[in-house]
């Protein structure tokens, strides 16, 4: 089964918000301790360490 054309692939990390939606983010942003992520679905702001879950592309 092929991935859909709109799905991010490669070295893209996925961040899961408290609203249960996931969105893509780069590793550089996730690893930066002071950068806040903003969920595109609910507009919540949080640090990567406070995300519900982080999906590492190298662990799949």
C-alpha positions as CSV (number, residue, x, y, z in Angstrom):
1,X,0.0,0.0,0.0
2,X,1.4,3.4,-1.0
3,X,1.1,6.5,1.2
4,X,-1.2,9.2,0.1
5,X,0.4,12.0,-1.8
6,X,-0.5,14.6,0.8
7,X,1.1,12.7,3.7
8,X,4.5,14.0,4.9
9,X,7.3,11.4,4.5
10,X,11.0,11.1,5.2
11,X,12.4,12.8,8.3
12,X,9.3,14.6,9.3
13,X,8.3,14.2,13.0
14,X,4.6,14.2,14.0
15,X,3.5,15.9,17.2
16,X,0.2,14.9,18.9
17,X,-1.7,17.7,20.7
18,X,-4.1,17.4,23.7
19,X,-6.9,17.8,21.1
20,X,-5.8,14.3,19.8
21,X,-4.8,15.7,16.4
22,X,-1.3,15.3,15.0
23,X,0.7,17.7,12.9
24,X,4.2,17.7,11.3
25,X,7.2,19.5,12.7
26,X,10.9,19.4,11.9
27,X,13.4,17.8,14.2
28,X,15.2,21.1,14.7
29,X,12.1,22.7,16.1
30,X,11.2,19.8,18.3
31,X,14.7,19.6,19.8
32,X,14.9,23.3,20.6
33,X,14.0,23.6,24.2
34,X,12.5,27.1,24.2
35,X,10.4,27.0,20.9
36,X,6.7,26.6,21.5
37,X,4.7,24.5,19.0
38,X,1.2,25.7,18.0
39,X,-1.5,23.2,17.1
40,X,-3.0,24.1,13.7
41,X,-6.4,22.6,14.8
42,X,-7.0,24.1,18.3
43,X,-4.3,26.8,18.5
44,X,-2.9,25.4,21.7
45,X,0.8,26.4,22.4
46,X,3.1,23.9,24.1
47,X,6.8,22.8,24.2
48,X,7.6,19.6,22.5
49,X,8.3,17.9,25.9
50,X,4.7,18.6,26.8
51,X,3.2,17.0,23.7
52,X,0.9,14.0,24.2
53,X,3.1,12.0,21.8
54,X,6.0,12.5,19.4
55,X,6.4,10.2,16.4
56,X,10.0,9.8,15.4
57,X,10.3,8.9,11.7
58,X,13.3,6.7,12.3
59,X,11.4,4.5,14.8
60,X,8.6,3.5,12.4
